[in-house]
Amino acid sequence: MLSKEENELLCRVGPGTPMGDLIRQYWIPFLPSHDLPTPDCRPVRVRLLGENLVAFRDSEGRVGLLQEHCPHRGASLYWGRNEECGLR
């Protein structure tokens, strides 16, 4: 049986945790592709490993995944415009 400390070590997956850092080294399926049906469609909010993210499909049909909040102004990218191969 695991101790409380061992259980915490294995179950915590947020940013900066040992298991979170390990899991982030691998591909993680996070959204069915039909949720992003066409290029430049509306972004979709995703909560993954304790982080708020925004998924989108750019003008060329590639899927992107970003931190939800803009690093410059802190605004939610969920409300951004999906155009010219990125969220603005």
CNS distance restraints for C-alpha pairs under 8 A (distance, minus, plus):
assign (resid   2 and name CA) (resid   6 and name CA) 5.77 0.50 0.50
assign (resid   2 and name CA) (resid   7 and name CA) 5.91 0.50 0.50
assign (resid   3 and name CA) (resid   7 and name CA) 6.14 0.50 0.50
assign (resid   4 and name CA) (resid   8 and name CA) 6.18 0.50 0.50
assign (resid   5 and name CA) (resid   9 and name CA) 6.20 0.50 0.50
assign (resid   6 and name CA) (resid  10 and name CA) 6.32 0.50 0.50
assign (resid   7 and name CA) (resid  11 and name CA) 6.01 0.50 0.50
assign (resid   8 and name CA) (resid  12 and name CA) 5.82 0.50 0.50
assign (resid   9 and name CA) (resid  17 and name CA) 7.88 0.50 0.50
assign (resid   9 and name CA) (resid  18 and name CA) 7.00 0.50 0.50
assign (resid   9 and name CA) (resid  19 and name CA) 6.92 0.50 0.50
assign (resid  10 and name CA) (resid  19 and name CA) 6.08 0.50 0.50
assign (resid  11 and name CA) (resid  19 and name CA) 7.32 0.50 0.50
assign (resid  12 and name CA) (resid  17 and name CA) 6.57 0.50 0.50
assign (resid  12 and name CA) (resid  18 and name CA) 7.96 0.50 0.50
assign (resid  12 and name CA) (resid  19 and name CA) 6.47 0.50 0.50
assign (resid  12 and name CA) (resid  20 and name CA) 6.81 0.50 0.50
assign (resid  13 and name CA) (resid  17 and name CA) 5.99 0.50 0.50
assign (resid  13 and name CA) (resid  18 and name CA) 7.47 0.50 0.50
assign (resid  13 and name CA) (resid  19 and name CA) 5.29 0.50 0.50
assign (resid  13 and name CA) (resid  20 and name CA) 3.75 0.50 0.50
assign (resid  13 and name CA) (resid  21 and name CA) 7.52 0.50 0.50
assign (resid  13 and name CA) (resid  23 and name CA) 7.70 0.50 0.50
assign (resid  13 and name CA) (resid  49 and name CA) 5.54 0.50 0.50
assign (resid  13 and name CA) (resid  50 and name CA) 6.86 0.50 0.50
assign (resid  14 and name CA) (resid  20 and name CA) 5.30 0.50 0.50
assign (resid  14 and name CA) (resid  49 and name CA) 5.44 0.50 0.50
assign (resid  14 and name CA) (resid  50 and name CA) 4.86 0.50 0.50
assign (resid  14 and name CA) (resid  51 and name CA) 7.06 0.50 0.50
assign (resid  15 and name CA) (resid  20 and name CA) 5.85 0.50 0.50
assign (resid  15 and name CA) (resid  21 and name CA) 6.85 0.50 0.50
assign (resid  15 and name CA) (resid  49 and name CA) 7.60 0.50 0.50
assign (resid  15 and name CA) (resid  50 and name CA) 7.23 0.50 0.50
assign (resid  15 and name CA) (resid  51 and name CA) 7.51 0.50 0.50
assign (resid  16 and name CA) (resid  20 and name CA) 6.57 0.50 0.50
assign (resid  16 and name CA) (resid  21 and name CA) 6.22 0.50 0.50
assign (resid  17 and name CA) (resid  21 and name CA) 5.96 0.50 0.50
assign (resid  18 and name CA) (resid  22 and name CA) 6.30 0.50 0.50
assign (resid  19 and name CA) (resid  23 and name CA) 6.06 0.50 0.50
assign (resid  20 and name CA) (resid  24 and name CA) 6.16 0.50 0.50
assign (resid  20 and name CA) (resid  49 and name CA) 6.96 0.50 0.50
assign (resid  21 and name CA) (resid  25 and name CA) 6.92 0.50 0.50
assign (resid  22 and name CA) (resid  26 and name CA) 7.81 0.50 0.50
assign (resid  30 and name CA) (resid  46 and name CA) 7.79 0.50 0.50
assign (resid  30 and name CA) (resid  48 and name CA) 7.43 0.50 0.50
assign (resid  31 and name CA) (resid  35 and name CA) 6.93 0.50 0.50
assign (resid  32 and name CA) (resid  36 and name CA) 7.84 0.50 0.50
assign (resid  33 and name CA) (resid  37 and name CA) 6.71 0.50 0.50
assign (resid  35 and name CA) (resid  44 and name CA) 7.73 0.50 0.50
assign (resid  36 and name CA) (resid  41 and name CA) 6.49 0.50 0.50
assign (resid  36 and name CA) (resid  42 and name CA) 7.65 0.50 0.50
assign (resid  36 and name CA) (resid  43 and name CA) 7.65 0.50 0.50
assign (resid  36 and name CA) (resid  44 and name CA) 7.66 0.50 0.50
assign (resid  36 and name CA) (resid  56 and name CA) 6.58 0.50 0.50
assign (resid  36 and name CA) (resid  57 and name CA) 6.18 0.50 0.50
assign (resid  37 and name CA) (resid  41 and name CA) 6.92 0.50 0.50
assign (resid  38 and name CA) (resid  57 and name CA) 6.88 0.50 0.50
assign (resid  38 and name CA) (resid  61 and name CA) 6.85 0.50 0.50
assign (resid  39 and name CA) (resid  57 and name CA) 5.21 0.50 0.50
assign (resid  39 and name CA) (resid  58 and name CA) 5.32 0.50 0.50
assign (resid  39 and name CA) (resid  59 and name CA) 4.88 0.50 0.50
assign (resid  39 and name CA) (resid  60 and name CA) 6.29 0.50 0.50
assign (resid  39 and name CA) (resid  61 and name CA) 4.71 0.50 0.50
assign (resid  39 and name CA) (resid  62 and name CA) 7.70 0.50 0.50
assign (resid  40 and name CA) (resid  56 and name CA) 7.41 0.50 0.50
assign (resid  40 and name CA) (resid  57 and name CA) 5.70 0.50 0.50
assign (resid  40 and name CA) (resid  58 and name CA) 5.17 0.50 0.50
assign (resid  40 and name CA) (resid  59 and name CA) 5.26 0.50 0.50
assign (resid  40 and name CA) (resid  61 and name CA) 7.70 0.50 0.50
assign (resid  40 and name CA) (resid  82 and name CA) 5.11 0.50 0.50
assign (resid  40 and name CA) (resid  83 and name CA) 5.89 0.50 0.50
assign (resid  40 and name CA) (resid  85 and name CA) 7.86 0.50 0.50
assign (resid  41 and name CA) (resid  56 and name CA) 7.08 0.50 0.50
assign (resid  41 and name CA) (resid  57 and name CA) 6.47 0.50 0.50
assign (resid  41 and name CA) (resid  58 and name CA) 7.95 0.50 0.50
assign (resid  41 and name CA) (resid  82 and name CA) 6.90 0.50 0.50
assign (resid  42 and name CA) (resid  56 and name CA) 6.92 0.50 0.50
assign (resid  42 and name CA) (resid  82 and name CA) 6.85 0.50 0.50
assign (resid  43 and name CA) (resid  54 and name CA) 6.27 0.50 0.50
assign (resid  43 and name CA) (resid  55 and name CA) 5.59 0.50 0.50
assign (resid  43 and name CA) (resid  56 and name CA) 4.62 0.50 0.50
assign (resid  43 and name CA) (resid  57 and name CA) 7.56 0.50 0.50
assign (resid  43 and name CA) (resid  78 and name CA) 5.74 0.50 0.50
assign (resid  43 and name CA) (resid  79 and name CA) 7.93 0.50 0.50
assign (resid  43 and name CA) (resid  82 and name CA) 7.35 0.50 0.50
assign (resid  44 and name CA) (resid  54 and name CA) 5.57 0.50 0.50
assign (resid  44 and name CA) (resid  55 and name CA) 5.15 0.50 0.50
assign (resid  44 and name CA) (resid  56 and name CA) 6.44 0.50 0.50
assign (resid  44 and name CA) (resid  78 and name CA) 6.84 0.50 0.50
assign (resid  45 and name CA) (resid  52 and name CA) 7.27 0.50 0.50
assign (resid  45 and name CA) (resid  53 and name CA) 5.95 0.50 0.50
assign (resid  45 and name CA) (resid  54 and name CA) 4.66 0.50 0.50
assign (resid  45 and name CA) (resid  55 and name CA) 6.37 0.50 0.50
assign (resid  45 and name CA) (resid  68 and name CA) 7.61 0.50 0.50
assign (resid  45 and name CA) (resid  78 and name CA) 6.66 0.50 0.50
assign (resid  46 and name CA) (resid  52 and name CA) 6.08 0.50 0.50
assign (resid  46 and name CA) (resid  53 and name CA) 5.04 0.50 0.50
assign (resid  46 and name CA) (resid  54 and name CA) 5.70 0.50 0.50
assign (resid  46 and name CA) (resid  55 and name CA) 6.75 0.50 0.50
assign (resid  47 and name CA) (resid  51 and name CA) 5.55 0.50 0.50
assign (resid  47 and name CA) (resid  52 and name CA) 4.73 0.50 0.50
assign (resid  47 and name CA) (resid  53 and name CA) 5.97 0.50 0.50
assign (resid  48 and name CA) (resid  52 and name CA) 6.71 0.50 0.50
assign (resid  48 and name CA) (resid  53 and name CA) 7.24 0.50 0.50
assign (resid  51 and name CA) (resid  67 and name CA) 7.62 0.50 0.50
assign (resid  52 and name CA) (resid  67 and name CA) 6.33 0.50 0.50
assign (resid  52 and name CA) (resid  68 and name CA) 5.59 0.50 0.50
assign (resid  53 and name CA) (resid  65 and name CA) 6.61 0.50 0.50
assign (resid  53 and name CA) (resid  66 and name CA) 5.48 0.50 0.50
assign (resid  53 and name CA) (resid  67 and name CA) 4.47 0.50 0.50
assign (resid  53 and name CA) (resid  68 and name CA) 4.38 0.50 0.50
assign (resid  53 and name CA) (resid  69 and name CA) 7.99 0.50 0.50
assign (resid  54 and name CA) (resid  65 and name CA) 5.63 0.50 0.50
assign (resid  54 and name CA) (resid  66 and name CA) 5.36 0.50 0.50
assign (resid  54 and name CA) (resid  67 and name CA) 6.25 0.50 0.50
assign (resid  54 and name CA) (resid  68 and name CA) 5.11 0.50 0.50
assign (resid  54 and name CA) (resid  77 and name CA) 6.88 0.50 0.50
assign (resid  54 and name CA) (resid  78 and name CA) 6.14 0.50 0.50
assign (resid  55 and name CA) (resid  63 and name CA) 7.07 0.50 0.50
assign (resid  55 and name CA) (resid  64 and name CA) 5.61 0.50 0.50
assign (resid  55 and name CA) (resid  65 and name CA) 4.47 0.50 0.50
assign (resid  55 and name CA) (resid  66 and name CA) 6.61 0.50 0.50
assign (resid  56 and name CA) (resid  63 and name CA) 5.69 0.50 0.50
assign (resid  56 and name CA) (resid  64 and name CA) 5.27 0.50 0.50
assign (resid  56 and name CA) (resid  65 and name CA) 6.56 0.50 0.50
assign (resid  56 and name CA) (resid  82 and name CA) 7.62 0.50 0.50
assign (resid  57 and name CA) (resid  61 and name CA) 5.40 0.50 0.50
assign (resid  57 and name CA) (resid  62 and name CA) 5.33 0.50 0.50
assign (resid  57 and name CA) (resid  63 and name CA) 4.41 0.50 0.50
assign (resid  57 and name CA) (resid  64 and name CA) 6.09 0.50 0.50
assign (resid  58 and name CA) (resid  62 and name CA) 5.42 0.50 0.50
assign (resid  58 and name CA) (resid  63 and name CA) 6.42 0.50 0.50
assign (resid  58 and name CA) (resid  64 and name CA) 7.17 0.50 0.50
assign (resid  58 and name CA) (resid  82 and name CA) 6.86 0.50 0.50
assign (resid  58 and name CA) (resid  83 and name CA) 6.92 0.50 0.50
assign (resid  58 and name CA) (resid  84 and name CA) 7.28 0.50 0.50
assign (resid  58 and name CA) (resid  85 and name CA) 4.53 0.50 0.50
assign (resid  58 and name CA) (resid  86 and name CA) 5.70 0.50 0.50
assign (resid  59 and name CA) (resid  82 and name CA) 7.94 0.50 0.50
assign (resid  59 and name CA) (resid  83 and name CA) 6.30 0.50 0.50
assign (resid  59 and name CA) (resid  84 and name CA) 5.84 0.50 0.50
assign (resid  59 and name CA) (resid  85 and name CA) 4.74 0.50 0.50
assign (resid  59 and name CA) (resid  86 and name CA) 7.56 0.50 0.50
assign (resid  60 and name CA) (resid  85 and name CA) 6.63 0.50 0.50
assign (resid  68 and name CA) (resid  76 and name CA) 5.51 0.50 0.50
assign (resid  68 and name CA) (resid  77 and name CA) 5.42 0.50 0.50
assign (resid  68 and name CA) (resid  78 and name CA) 6.63 0.50 0.50
assign (resid  69 and name CA) (resid  73 and name CA) 7.99 0.50 0.50
assign (resid  69 and name CA) (resid  74 and name CA) 5.04 0.50 0.50
assign (resid  69 and name CA) (resid  75 and name CA) 5.29 0.50 0.50
assign (resid  69 and name CA) (resid  76 and name CA) 4.47 0.50 0.50
assign (resid  69 and name CA) (resid  77 and name CA) 5.66 0.50 0.50
assign (resid  70 and name CA) (resid  74 and name CA) 4.69 0.50 0.50
assign (resid  70 and name CA) (resid  75 and name CA) 5.31 0.50 0.50
assign (resid  70 and name CA) (resid  76 and name CA) 6.25 0.50 0.50
assign (resid  70 and name CA) (resid  77 and name CA) 6.17 0.50 0.50
assign (resid  76 and name CA) (resid  80 and name CA) 7.32 0.50 0.50
assign (resid  77 and name CA) (resid  87 and name CA) 6.86 0.50 0.50
assign (resid  77 and name CA) (resid  88 and name CA) 7.51 0.50 0.50
assign (resid  80 and name CA) (resid  87 and name CA) 5.71 0.50 0.50
assign (resid  80 and name CA) (resid  88 and name CA) 5.17 0.50 0.50
assign (resid  81 and name CA) (resid  87 and name CA) 5.47 0.50 0.50
assign (resid  81 and name CA) (resid  88 and name CA) 5.09 0.50 0.50
assign (resid  82 and name CA) (resid  86 and name CA) 5.78 0.50 0.50
assign (resid  82 and name CA) (resid  87 and name CA) 4.54 0.50 0.50
assign (resid  82 and name CA) (resid  88 and name CA) 6.41 0.50 0.50
assign (resid  83 and name CA) (resid  87 and name CA) 6.28 0.50 0.50
assign (resid  83 and name CA) (resid  88 and name CA) 7.16 0.50 0.50
